[in-house]
Amino acid sequence: MSVVDSTGLNLLLRLHRRVLEGGGTFSVLCTPGTRRLLRAHGTLDVFDPATTWTEPAPV
């Protein structure tokens, strides 16, 4: 089961922004259930998460 509440999602969004502003890269690895949650929230394109360790990280 995937559980990410609004506090956790807000934390990820803030961390994502800070990392990118600092010139770094940010990748998320999550379950298919969490991908559905991100899609429903409208943030799937922001994170573009991988579902396995073997998927390449976005550049």
C-alpha positions in Angstrom: 0.0 0.0 0.0 1.2 3.5 -0.8 0.5 6.3 1.6 1.6 9.9 1.0 -0.4 12.6 2.7 -0.5 16.3 1.9 2.3 17.0 4.4 4.6 14.4 2.7 3.7 15.6 -0.8 4.4 19.2 0.2 7.8 18.2 1.7 8.7 16.5 -1.6 7.7 19.5 -3.6 9.7 21.9 -1.4 12.7 19.6 -1.5 12.4 19.2 -5.3 12.4 23.0 -5.7 15.4 23.6 -3.4 17.5 20.9 -5.0 16.8 22.2 -8.5 17.5 25.8 -7.4 20.8 24.7 -6.0 21.8 23.2 -9.4 21.2 19.6 -8.3 19.1 16.8 -9.7 16.1 15.2 -8.0 14.8 11.7 -8.6 11.9 9.8 -7.0 11.5 6.0 -6.8 8.0 4.9 -6.0 5.4 2.2 -6.3 2.7 2.2 -9.0 0.2 3.1 -6.3 2.2 6.2 -5.5 2.4 7.1 -9.2 -1.4 7.0 -9.4 -1.6 9.3 -6.4 0.9 11.8 -8.0 -1.1 11.6 -11.2 -4.4 12.3 -9.3 -2.7 15.2 -7.5 -1.3 16.7 -10.8 2.3 16.3 -9.8 3.3 13.2 -11.8 5.0 15.4 -14.5 6.8 17.4 -11.8 8.5 14.3 -10.3 8.5 11.9 -13.3 9.2 9.0 -10.8 10.8 5.7 -11.7 9.2 2.5 -10.5 12.4 0.4 -10.5 16.0 0.9 -9.6 17.0 0.1 -13.2 15.1 3.0 -14.8 17.3 5.9 -15.7 17.1 9.1 -13.7 15.7 12.1 -15.5 18.4 14.5 -16.8 
